[in-house]
Amino acid sequence: MRRKTAAPPSPLPQRQGVDPVRVRLPFCDGWATVGEYLVARLSGAGPGVVAEMLGSGLVVGADGNPVAAHTPYSPGRYLWFHRDLPPEVPVPFPLDVVHRDDHLVVVDKPHFLATTPRGSHVTETVLARLRRELGIPGLGAAHRLDRLTAGLVLLVVRPEERGTYQTLFSERRVRKEYEAIAPYDPSLAVPRTVRSRILKERGVPAAREIDGEPNAETLVELVERRADLGRYRLTPHTGQTHQLRVHMSALGVPILGDPLYPVVTGPVPDGDFRRPLQLLARRLEFTDPVTGVEHRLRSGRTLRAWESYEDWAAP
């Protein structure tokens, strides 16, 4: 068994709060040069793109020196480069810091802002923006919220402590509470605990419930009613992808503004901020595993459909 070794530090700085891409050459045969491997590995980049990067000295080794296309293939070697970042539509809402100390930053995320760089959302993410705004290049996310969900996100200041805080979430030692606006159904008996098995397949936008042992559990409570709308408190006891959205839809009261449940209507176009998903990560409570401090944090945001449904639903 090959022993894992820690990757060397990146010789390239961040750009716009985004880390360079790191590639490690695999321990296998098949390529004579670095250029051959990268052309095969990055085939989706387009014709000639990888050759241009190598020719321009944009791919570097651990010493920071450019690596040429004809460089002999060396298994286990690390390479770095910056991806080309196309312009992104700015998300015109602030990130409100609700807690900051030497170990943690907790922010109140707006709708439409992804937590971490992924796909077409790279610079317009919580992580990249906070690295720029707070000047903390080592900042890392301890967990994620869906791009369309607003509310509290916990980030870690020191990279060496990130795993410790991530374990809080993986071991379910963080008490989370969400708020959602959805239709009111007088026949729906609440409070109730919903348990089901949720499957999220890669490349498929929506998750689905399937037969089998439950892997998702949510306590659903009705906090308040206004005509045909209800304000619900959702307390997840597990963390499956889209769990709250799936469970509310299964109960017949899908969350307002959801483009996936109960029917996939297509992604919300970038720049369309009119009707955000009415789901908010309202509370986070946990014991800090590093300092021992008890944290009880609350989002200050409101859900617009509850404050003014006409304003939220306006075209």
C-alpha positions as semicolon CSV with decimal commas, in nm:
position;residue;x (nm);y (nm);z (nm)
1;M;0,000;0,000;0,000
2;R;0,138;0,338;-0,100
3;R;0,171;0,572;0,197
4;K;-0,003;0,905;0,157
5;T;0,217;1,211;0,186
6;A;0,104;1,566;0,246
7;A;0,096;1,785;-0,061
8;P;0,352;2,069;-0,064
9;P;0,218;2,422;-0,028
10;S;0,099;2,593;-0,342
11;P;0,365;2,808;-0,510
12;L;0,088;3,020;-0,665
13;P;-0,116;3,277;-0,471
14;Q;-0,493;3,289;-0,478
15;R;-0,672;3,494;-0,741
16;Q;-0,991;3,674;-0,641
17;G;-1,007;3,453;-0,333
18;V;-0,985;3,133;-0,540
19;D;-0,713;2,870;-0,495
20;P;-0,513;2,749;-0,795
21;V;-0,594;2,404;-0,931
22;R;-0,362;2,132;-0,798
23;V;-0,295;1,818;-1,001
24;R;-0,094;1,516;-0,893
25;L;0,042;1,290;-1,165
26;P;-0,093;0,938;-1,098
27;F;0,124;0,637;-1,027
28;C;0,062;0,455;-1,352
29;D;0,202;0,423;-1,701
30;G;0,064;0,558;-2,023
31;W;0,217;0,901;-2,070
32;A;0,569;0,993;-2,171
33;T;0,542;1,365;-2,093
34;V;0,353;1,603;-1,867
35;G;0,194;1,757;-2,173
36;E;0,046;1,425;-2,289
37;Y;-0,111;1,363;-1,949
38;L;-0,256;1,711;-1,906
39;V;-0,407;1,711;-2,255
40;A;-0,582;1,382;-2,169
41;R;-0,680;1,489;-1,816
42;L;-0,810;1,831;-1,918
43;S;-0,975;1,727;-2,243
44;G;-1,281;1,939;-2,166
45;A;-1,077;2,258;-2,175
46;G;-1,101;2,277;-2,554
47;P;-0,858;2,231;-2,843
48;G;-0,519;2,386;-2,788
49;V;-0,598;2,531;-2,444
50;V;-0,365;2,305;-2,245
51;A;-0,083;2,347;-2,499
52;E;-0,123;2,725;-2,473
53;M;-0,110;2,711;-2,092
54;L;0,207;2,506;-2,098
55;G;0,364;2,720;-2,367
56;S;0,286;3,037;-2,170
57;G;0,441;2,904;-1,850
58;L;0,111;2,897;-1,664
59;V;0,160;2,544;-1,527
60;V;0,418;2,530;-1,248
61;G;0,578;2,274;-1,021
62;A;0,630;2,284;-0,644
63;D;0,927;2,519;-0,689
64;G;0,711;2,772;-0,874
65;N;0,898;2,725;-1,202
66;P;0,704;2,667;-1,525
67;V;0,669;2,311;-1,648
68;A;0,709;2,257;-2,023
69;A;0,495;2,024;-2,231
70;H;0,793;1,802;-2,309
71;T;0,887;1,755;-1,941
72;P;0,918;1,380;-1,873
73;Y;0,625;1,227;-1,688
74;S;0,709;1,173;-1,320
75;P;0,448;0,982;-1,112
76;G;0,348;1,157;-0,791
77;R;0,463;1,501;-0,903
78;Y;0,241;1,798;-0,813
79;L;0,148;2,070;-1,058
80;W;-0,049;2,392;-1,016
81;F;-0,224;2,636;-1,246
82;H;-0,501;2,894;-1,234
83;R;-0,818;2,816;-1,424
84;D;-0,955;3,077;-1,659
85;L;-1,233;3,254;-1,468
86;P;-1,510;3,384;-1,693
87;P;-1,710;3,685;-1,574
88;E;-1,986;3,604;-1,325
89;V;-2,306;3,792;-1,251
90;P;-2,251;3,962;-0,913
91;V;-2,490;3,859;-0,637
92;P;-2,596;4,205;-0,514
93;F;-2,655;4,119;-0,149
94;P;-2,419;4,160;0,147
95;L;-2,261;3,887;0,354
96;D;-2,333;3,971;0,718
97;V;-2,076;3,849;0,970
98;V;-2,262;3,736;1,284
99;H;-1,960;3,594;1,469
100;R;-1,584;3,616;1,431
101;D;-1,297;3,503;1,651
102;D;-0,949;3,359;1,604
103;H;-1,093;3,026;1,494
104;L;-1,432;3,085;1,330
105;V;-1,623;3,317;1,103
106;V;-2,000;3,268;1,087
107;V;-2,188;3,459;0,820
108;D;-2,551;3,514;0,730
109;K;-2,556;3,410;0,364
110;P;-2,803;3,563;0,117
111;H;-3,003;3,362;-0,133
112;F;-2,837;3,292;-0,470
113;L;-2,480;3,286;-0,335
114;A;-2,303;2,949;-0,347
115;T;-2,100;2,851;-0,041
116;T;-1,785;2,725;-0,214
117;P;-1,647;2,750;-0,570
118;R;-1,811;2,492;-0,794
119;G;-1,917;2,476;-1,157
120;S;-2,000;2,819;-1,297
121;H;-2,003;2,985;-0,952
122;V;-1,644;3,049;-0,847
123;T;-1,565;3,408;-0,751
124;E;-1,926;3,483;-0,656
125;T;-1,927;3,247;-0,358
126;V;-1,924;3,289;0,017
127;L;-1,572;3,152;0,047
128;A;-1,411;3,359;-0,229
129;R;-1,586;3,680;-0,126
130;L;-1,495;3,645;0,241
131;R;-1,133;3,566;0,162
132;R;-1,121;3,892;-0,031
133;E;-1,328;4,105;0,207
134;L;-1,172;3,982;0,533
135;G;-0,821;3,922;0,402
136;I;-0,809;3,561;0,528
137;P;-0,666;3,351;0,242
138;G;-0,669;3,030;0,449
139;L;-1,041;3,052;0,526
140;G;-1,228;2,727;0,459
141;A;-1,591;2,616;0,484
142;A;-1,688;2,366;0,754
143;H;-2,015;2,281;0,573
144;R;-2,228;2,404;0,285
145;L;-2,570;2,549;0,219
146;D;-2,744;2,516;-0,116
147;R;-2,694;2,822;-0,336
148;L;-3,066;2,902;-0,322
149;T;-3,089;2,869;0,059
150;A;-3,008;3,167;0,283
151;G;-2,878;3,166;0,638
152;L;-2,590;3,073;0,864
153;V;-2,266;2,928;0,731
154;L;-1,967;2,837;0,948
155;L;-1,614;2,890;0,814
156;V;-1,281;2,804;0,971
157;V;-0,994;3,055;0,997
158;R;-0,705;2,810;1,041
159;P;-0,668;2,535;0,779
160;E;-0,525;2,293;1,035
161;E;-0,848;2,319;1,240
162;R;-1,090;2,272;0,953
163;G;-1,122;1,896;0,999
164;T;-1,205;1,941;1,366
165;Y;-1,499;2,168;1,287
166;Q;-1,615;1,955;0,993
167;T;-1,637;1,663;1,234
168;L;-1,899;1,857;1,431
169;F;-2,129;1,830;1,131
170;S;-2,040;1,476;1,026
171;E;-2,101;1,354;1,381
172;R;-2,424;1,558;1,409
173;R;-2,306;1,761;1,705
174;V;-2,441;2,084;1,557
175;R;-2,804;2,167;1,633
176;K;-2,954;2,321;1,319
177;E;-3,289;2,486;1,273
178;Y;-3,439;2,611;0,948
179;E;-3,738;2,825;0,860
180;A;-3,950;2,777;0,549
181;I;-4,255;2,935;0,390
182;A;-4,486;2,687;0,222
183;P;-4,860;2,632;0,162
184;Y;-5,080;2,574;0,462
185;D;-5,273;2,246;0,449
186;P;-5,532;2,203;0,726
187;S;-5,530;1,827;0,671
188;L;-5,156;1,799;0,739
189;A;-5,100;1,688;1,097
190;V;-4,802;1,870;1,245
191;P;-4,573;1,858;1,431
192;R;-4,449;1,537;1,278
193;T;-4,119;1,365;1,217
194;V;-4,057;1,265;0,857
195;R;-3,825;0,971;0,791
196;S;-3,734;0,837;0,448
197;R;-3,449;0,715;0,233
198;I;-3,323;0,985;-0,004
199;L;-3,109;0,916;-0,308
200;K;-2,921;1,194;-0,487
201;E;-2,762;1,074;-0,809
202;R;-2,472;1,259;-0,963
203;G;-2,576;1,461;-1,264
204;V;-2,946;1,447;-1,172
205;P;-3,071;1,784;-1,037
206;A;-3,336;1,652;-0,799
207;A;-3,301;1,396;-0,524
208;R;-3,574;1,137;-0,474
209;E;-3,715;0,912;-0,206
210;I;-3,670;0,539;-0,254
211;D;-3,757;0,225;-0,063
212;G;-3,516;0,116;0,205
213;E;-3,389;0,200;0,549
214;P;-3,437;0,572;0,623
215;N;-3,126;0,788;0,598
216;A;-3,303;1,123;0,639
217;E;-3,506;1,255;0,933
218;T;-3,672;1,596;0,975
219;L;-3,898;1,737;1,245
220;V;-4,162;1,960;1,080
221;E;-4,353;2,214;1,292
222;L;-4,601;2,483;1,197
223;V;-4,505;2,805;1,372
224;E;-4,765;3,042;1,227
225;R;-5,035;3,059;0,961
226;R;-5,147;3,345;0,739
227;A;-5,436;3,259;0,508
228;D;-5,304;2,992;0,271
229;L;-4,941;3,019;0,382
230;G;-4,759;2,859;0,671
231;R;-4,432;2,947;0,840
232;Y;-4,262;2,621;0,931
233;R;-3,975;2,531;1,161
234;L;-3,767;2,246;1,019
235;T;-3,519;2,061;1,238
236;P;-3,306;1,812;1,046
237;H;-3,149;1,524;1,238
238;T;-2,954;1,413;0,931
239;G;-2,792;1,601;0,645
240;Q;-2,890;1,448;0,311
241;T;-2,874;1,665;0,000
242;H;-3,197;1,866;-0,043
243;Q;-3,345;1,681;0,255
244;L;-3,575;1,959;0,376
245;R;-3,696;2,039;0,026
246;V;-3,768;1,672;-0,048
247;H;-3,953;1,616;0,279
248;M;-4,170;1,927;0,248
249;S;-4,262;1,836;-0,108
250;A;-4,345;1,479;-0,002
251;L;-4,584;1,620;0,259
252;G;-4,767;1,810;-0,014
253;V;-4,644;2,152;0,098
254;P;-4,340;2,229;-0,122
255;I;-4,132;2,529;-0,019
256;L;-4,216;2,843;-0,215
257;G;-3,976;2,924;-0,497
258;D;-3,836;2,572;-0,529
259;P;-3,733;2,503;-0,891
260;L;-3,683;2,130;-0,829
261;Y;-3,962;2,003;-0,603
262;P;-4,217;1,873;-0,672
263;V;-4,142;1,944;-1,043
264;V;-3,809;2,029;-1,202
265;T;-3,866;2,359;-1,378
266;G;-3,504;2,429;-1,468
267;P;-3,233;2,624;-1,289
268;V;-3,289;2,983;-1,183
269;P;-3,095;3,191;-1,438
270;D;-2,797;3,385;-1,308
271;G;-2,906;3,741;-1,247
272;D;-3,271;3,652;-1,176
273;F;-3,310;3,741;-0,809
274;R;-3,689;3,791;-0,810
275;R;-3,830;3,492;-0,622
276;P;-3,576;3,329;-0,392
277;L;-3,640;2,989;-0,242
278;Q;-3,815;3,055;0,088
279;L;-3,578;2,850;0,301
280;L;-3,352;2,995;0,569
281;A;-3,091;2,835;0,795
282;R;-3,214;3,018;1,106
283;R;-3,006;2,878;1,395
284;L;-2,676;2,703;1,466
285;E;-2,590;2,580;1,815
286;F;-2,276;2,387;1,908
287;T;-1,994;2,355;2,157
288;D;-1,671;2,482;2,005
289;P;-1,437;2,179;1,993
290;V;-1,129;2,402;2,016
291;T;-1,226;2,665;2,274
292;G;-1,513;2,494;2,457
293;V;-1,736;2,799;2,406
294;E;-2,110;2,737;2,367
295;H;-2,229;2,908;2,048
296;R;-2,596;2,994;1,990
297;L;-2,617;3,184;1,663
298;R;-2,924;3,318;1,485
299;S;-2,981;3,456;1,137
300;G;-3,119;3,807;1,119
301;R;-3,273;3,758;0,776
302;T;-3,643;3,737;0,699
303;L;-3,823;3,543;0,429
304;R;-3,981;3,786;0,187
305;A;-4,288;3,579;0,101
306;W;-4,392;3,592;0,466
307;E;-4,337;3,965;0,500
308;S;-4,512;4,045;0,172
309;Y;-4,623;3,762;-0,054
310;E;-4,731;4,005;-0,326
311;D;-4,385;4,161;-0,334
312;W;-4,214;3,821;-0,348
313;A;-4,447;3,688;-0,621
314;A;-4,438;4,000;-0,838
315;P;-4,302;3,942;-1,191
